[in-house]
């Protein structure tokens, strides 16, 4: 598990391009037959993946957590952006299809990941946050019929925003948030941009009470996203490629514009779970 420390906005405005990428960009997120994790001191989020191909992968705590098992004091959200796979939680196996997710509550001990087809492996994207209460573990589907331990994303949590004229026609699908799937701190969702749209958020905003991590994907090799961060009057950018993630501190804006449309997963951790708790920034105030 890689460790990343927190960063002051006063320091970040002096970073070189390389230093900015070292501190906030997460590359090589999905590596076959590996669990790769980054532990950030910013709200103690853990971001990473499990990419089982030839073998099953078991999640362990590692010495960085000083815990008996990974979710002893944590909760976790997972969204699969690869082929079909399975997540086994304390002996119960959940089949997780592409674009489906899971919330796994604090206290779950044994967690393993596997793929249904090694030629088309699952790519389980992971966000984990500290937790103080155990909430039910559930499989999260975009469509279907609710059943025991299976939650279907509500229609009010599939929000269409923007327009092609503004280059930001997109659909926000909220997987984990109050009233949908309960958690202590963690919120997760997926936003898909329509062809011809490239802006994921504009005007941009900050979250003073929580941080955010973005995973950009659904892009060909020659495509990229210009991810904008920093204080509104001290903006910086990071060039990002397919299946790369970026850490956004609570004091930083987070917006992106791509060379084509793309999809991204957002994960938020902090003391406030109100999705609309954000501080808007006017376009004319961004420098």
C-alpha positions as CSV (number, residue, x, y, z in Angstrom):
1,X,0.0,0.0,0.0
2,X,1.4,3.4,-1.0
3,X,1.2,6.2,1.5
4,X,0.5,9.9,0.5
5,X,0.6,12.8,2.9
6,X,-1.7,15.8,3.0
7,X,-0.7,19.0,1.2
8,X,-1.2,22.7,2.0
9,X,-2.7,24.9,-0.7
10,X,0.1,27.4,0.1
11,X,2.7,24.8,-0.9
12,X,0.8,23.3,-3.9
13,X,0.8,26.6,-5.9
14,X,4.6,26.3,-6.0
15,X,4.7,22.6,-7.2
16,X,6.3,21.7,-10.5
17,X,4.3,19.6,-12.9
18,X,6.1,16.5,-11.8
19,X,5.6,17.2,-8.1
20,X,1.9,17.8,-8.7
21,X,1.6,14.5,-10.4
22,X,3.5,12.7,-7.7
23,X,1.3,14.0,-4.9
24,X,-2.2,13.7,-6.5
25,X,-2.2,11.5,-9.6
26,X,-2.7,7.7,-9.2
27,X,-1.4,5.8,-12.2
28,X,-1.4,2.0,-13.0
29,X,-4.6,1.6,-11.0
30,X,-5.5,-1.7,-12.6
31,X,-2.8,-4.4,-12.8
32,X,-3.8,-8.0,-13.5
33,X,-3.7,-10.3,-10.5
34,X,-2.9,-7.5,-8.1
35,X,-4.6,-5.4,-5.4
36,X,-3.2,-1.9,-5.6
37,X,-4.0,0.7,-3.0
38,X,-3.1,4.3,-2.1
39,X,-3.6,5.5,1.4
40,X,-4.0,9.3,1.5
41,X,-3.8,11.2,4.8
42,X,-6.4,13.5,3.3
43,X,-9.5,12.3,5.2
44,X,-7.8,8.9,5.4
45,X,-9.3,7.7,2.2
46,X,-7.9,4.5,0.6
47,X,-8.2,4.4,-3.2
48,X,-7.3,1.5,-5.5
49,X,-8.4,-1.7,-7.2
50,X,-8.5,-5.4,-7.3
51,X,-8.0,-6.9,-10.7
52,X,-8.3,-10.7,-10.5
53,X,-7.4,-12.5,-13.7
54,X,-5.7,-15.9,-13.3
55,X,-6.2,-16.1,-9.6
56,X,-8.5,-15.0,-6.7
57,X,-7.3,-12.0,-4.7
58,X,-7.7,-11.7,-1.0
59,X,-7.9,-8.3,0.7
60,X,-5.6,-7.9,3.7
61,X,-5.0,-5.1,6.1
62,X,-1.3,-4.6,5.7
63,X,1.0,-3.0,8.3
64,X,-0.1,0.5,7.3
65,X,-3.6,0.0,9.0
66,X,-2.3,-1.6,12.2
67,X,-5.5,-3.7,12.1
68,X,-6.3,-7.4,12.3
69,X,-8.2,-7.2,9.0
70,X,-8.9,-4.5,6.4
71,X,-12.4,-3.5,7.5
72,X,-11.9,-3.7,11.2
73,X,-12.3,0.1,11.5
74,X,-13.3,0.9,7.9
75,X,-16.1,0.7,5.3
76,X,-15.6,0.2,1.6
77,X,-17.3,0.9,-1.7
78,X,-16.6,-1.0,-4.9
79,X,-17.6,-0.4,-8.5
80,X,-16.8,-2.9,-11.3
81,X,-15.7,-1.3,-14.6
82,X,-14.4,-4.5,-16.2
83,X,-15.9,-7.9,-17.0
84,X,-18.2,-9.8,-14.8
85,X,-16.8,-11.0,-11.5
86,X,-17.5,-12.1,-7.9
87,X,-16.8,-10.6,-4.5
88,X,-17.0,-13.0,-1.6
89,X,-17.7,-11.4,1.8
90,X,-17.4,-13.6,4.9
91,X,-18.4,-16.7,2.9
92,X,-21.2,-15.2,0.9
93,X,-20.5,-14.7,-2.8
94,X,-22.0,-11.7,-4.8
95,X,-21.9,-11.8,-8.6
96,X,-21.0,-8.3,-9.7
97,X,-21.7,-7.4,-13.3
98,X,-20.1,-4.5,-15.2
99,X,-21.1,-1.1,-13.8
100,X,-22.6,-2.8,-10.7
101,X,-21.2,-1.9,-7.2
102,X,-21.1,-3.0,-3.6
103,X,-21.0,-1.4,-0.2
104,X,-19.2,-3.5,2.4
105,X,-19.7,-2.5,6.0
106,X,-17.3,-2.2,8.8
107,X,-16.5,-5.5,10.6
108,X,-16.5,-7.8,7.5
109,X,-13.4,-9.9,7.8
110,X,-12.8,-12.1,4.7
111,X,-13.1,-10.4,1.4
112,X,-11.9,-12.0,-1.9
113,X,-12.2,-10.9,-5.6
114,X,-12.4,-13.2,-8.6
115,X,-13.3,-12.9,-12.3
116,X,-15.8,-15.0,-14.2
117,X,-13.7,-14.9,-17.4
118,X,-9.9,-14.5,-17.2
119,X,-9.9,-13.2,-20.8
120,X,-12.2,-10.4,-19.7
121,X,-11.3,-9.8,-16.1
122,X,-13.3,-7.8,-13.6
123,X,-11.8,-4.4,-12.6
124,X,-13.0,-3.7,-9.1
125,X,-12.4,0.0,-8.2
126,X,-12.2,0.6,-4.5
127,X,-12.8,3.5,-2.1
128,X,-12.5,3.0,1.6
129,X,-13.0,5.3,4.6
130,X,-12.7,5.1,8.3
131,X,-16.0,4.0,10.0
132,X,-17.6,4.0,13.4
133,X,-20.7,2.0,12.7
134,X,-21.4,-1.1,10.7
135,X,-24.0,-0.7,8.0
136,X,-25.5,-3.6,5.9
137,X,-23.4,-5.0,3.1
138,X,-25.3,-4.8,-0.2
139,X,-24.9,-5.4,-3.9
140,X,-25.8,-2.2,-5.9
141,X,-27.5,-2.6,-9.4
142,X,-28.5,0.1,-11.8
143,X,-31.6,-1.8,-13.0
144,X,-33.7,-4.7,-11.8
145,X,-35.8,-5.7,-8.8
146,X,-34.8,-5.2,-5.2
147,X,-34.2,-8.3,-3.1
148,X,-32.4,-9.4,0.0
149,X,-29.0,-7.6,0.2
150,X,-29.6,-6.2,-3.3
151,X,-30.3,-2.5,-3.8
152,X,-31.5,-0.9,-7.1
153,X,-30.4,2.7,-7.7
154,X,-33.5,4.9,-7.4
155,X,-34.7,6.9,-10.3
156,X,-34.2,10.1,-8.4
157,X,-30.5,9.2,-8.0
158,X,-30.0,9.0,-11.8
159,X,-29.8,12.7,-12.6
160,X,-29.4,14.1,-16.2
161,X,-27.7,17.5,-16.2
162,X,-26.2,19.9,-18.7
163,X,-26.6,20.2,-22.4
164,X,-24.6,19.6,-25.6
165,X,-24.5,23.4,-26.2
166,X,-22.6,23.7,-22.9
167,X,-20.5,20.7,-23.7
168,X,-21.5,19.0,-20.4
169,X,-24.5,16.8,-21.1
170,X,-24.1,14.0,-18.5
171,X,-25.9,11.6,-16.3
172,X,-25.0,11.3,-12.6
173,X,-25.7,7.8,-11.1
174,X,-25.4,7.9,-7.3
175,X,-24.5,4.5,-5.8
176,X,-23.7,5.2,-2.2
177,X,-25.3,8.1,-0.3
178,X,-28.0,8.6,2.4
179,X,-31.4,7.3,1.4
180,X,-29.9,5.0,-1.2
181,X,-27.2,3.0,0.5
182,X,-26.3,4.0,4.1
183,X,-22.7,4.5,5.1
184,X,-20.6,6.3,7.8
185,X,-18.7,8.7,5.6
186,X,-18.3,7.3,2.1
187,X,-20.3,8.4,-1.0
188,X,-19.7,7.0,-4.5
189,X,-21.2,7.4,-7.9
190,X,-20.6,7.3,-11.6
191,X,-21.0,10.1,-14.1
192,X,-21.2,9.4,-17.9
193,X,-20.8,12.2,-20.5
194,X,-22.7,12.0,-23.7
195,X,-20.8,12.1,-27.1
196,X,-19.9,15.7,-27.9
197,X,-19.7,16.7,-24.2
198,X,-16.4,17.0,-22.4
199,X,-16.8,19.1,-19.3
200,X,-17.6,17.1,-16.1
201,X,-18.3,20.1,-13.8
202,X,-18.6,23.7,-14.8
203,X,-19.0,26.1,-13.1
204,X,-16.8,24.2,-10.6
205,X,-17.0,24.1,-6.9
206,X,-15.2,23.0,-3.7
207,X,-16.3,20.8,-0.8
208,X,-15.0,22.4,2.4
209,X,-16.3,19.5,4.5
210,X,-15.1,16.5,2.4
211,X,-12.5,15.6,-0.1
212,X,-13.0,13.7,-3.4
213,X,-11.2,11.2,-5.7
214,X,-12.0,10.9,-9.4
215,X,-11.3,7.9,-11.6
216,X,-11.4,8.7,-15.3
217,X,-12.1,5.8,-17.8
218,X,-13.9,4.8,-21.0
219,X,-11.2,6.6,-23.1
220,X,-9.1,5.2,-25.9
221,X,-5.3,5.3,-25.6
222,X,-4.9,8.6,-27.5
223,X,-7.5,10.5,-25.5
224,X,-6.9,12.5,-22.3
225,X,-8.6,14.6,-19.7
226,X,-7.3,18.0,-18.4
227,X,-8.1,17.8,-14.7
228,X,-8.2,21.1,-13.0
229,X,-7.4,21.5,-9.3
230,X,-6.1,24.0,-6.8
231,X,-7.6,27.1,-5.1
232,X,-9.9,29.1,-7.4
233,X,-7.3,31.9,-7.8
234,X,-4.3,29.5,-8.0
235,X,-5.5,26.7,-10.4
236,X,-3.3,23.9,-11.6
237,X,-3.9,21.1,-14.2
238,X,-3.0,17.5,-14.5
239,X,-3.1,15.6,-17.8
240,X,-4.8,12.3,-17.2
241,X,-5.1,9.2,-19.3
242,X,-7.6,6.3,-19.3
243,X,-8.1,4.5,-15.9
244,X,-6.1,7.0,-13.9
245,X,-7.3,8.5,-10.6
246,X,-6.7,11.9,-8.9
247,X,-6.9,13.0,-5.3
248,X,-8.8,16.3,-4.7
249,X,-8.4,18.0,-1.3
250,X,-11.4,19.8,0.2
251,X,-9.8,23.2,-0.5
252,X,-9.4,22.4,-4.2
253,X,-11.7,22.8,-7.2
254,X,-12.2,19.7,-9.2
255,X,-13.2,19.9,-12.8
256,X,-12.2,18.2,-16.0
257,X,-12.3,18.7,-19.8
258,X,-11.5,15.9,-22.1
259,X,-10.4,15.5,-25.7
260,X,-13.6,13.4,-26.1
261,X,-16.4,12.2,-23.9
262,X,-15.5,9.8,-21.0
263,X,-16.9,8.3,-17.7
264,X,-15.7,8.9,-14.2
265,X,-16.3,7.6,-10.8
266,X,-16.4,10.0,-7.9
267,X,-15.8,9.0,-4.3
268,X,-16.2,11.4,-1.4
269,X,-15.1,11.2,2.3
270,X,-15.7,13.7,5.1
271,X,-17.9,14.8,7.9
272,X,-20.9,15.8,5.7
273,X,-22.8,13.5,3.5
274,X,-25.1,16.1,2.0
275,X,-24.5,15.6,-1.8
276,X,-25.4,19.3,-2.5
277,X,-23.1,20.7,0.2
278,X,-20.7,22.5,-2.1
279,X,-19.3,26.0,-2.4
280,X,-19.9,27.2,-6.0
281,X,-17.1,29.1,-7.8
282,X,-18.1,31.6,-10.5
283,X,-16.3,31.2,-13.8
284,X,-15.1,34.9,-13.6
285,X,-13.4,34.1,-10.2
286,X,-11.2,31.3,-11.5
287,X,-7.6,32.2,-12.4
